Amino acid sequence: MERYVEDHQKRRLTEHVDIMTAIDILKSQGYDHDELIAELTKVFFVDLDAYNEVVVAA
């Protein structure tokens, strides 16, 4: 997912369902677990506590 987004343009990912949807999309594009957070933070401001809760629950 080669994109560059200015920080002031980034959307916030705070809801579990939104984080899970983003993770599912990245996994469907072939990203592995170790690459997910790096790719997500390129495009979104991610609530890391919520992200960790989603990952642990999955």
PyMOL commands that set and color helices and strands:
alter all, ss='L'
color gray80, all
select helices_A, chain A and resi 7-9+16-28+33-43+48-57
alter helices_A, ss='H'
color red, helices_A
select strands_A, chain A and resi 11-13+44-46
alter strands_A, ss='S'
color yellow, strands_A
deselect
rebuild
show_as cartoon
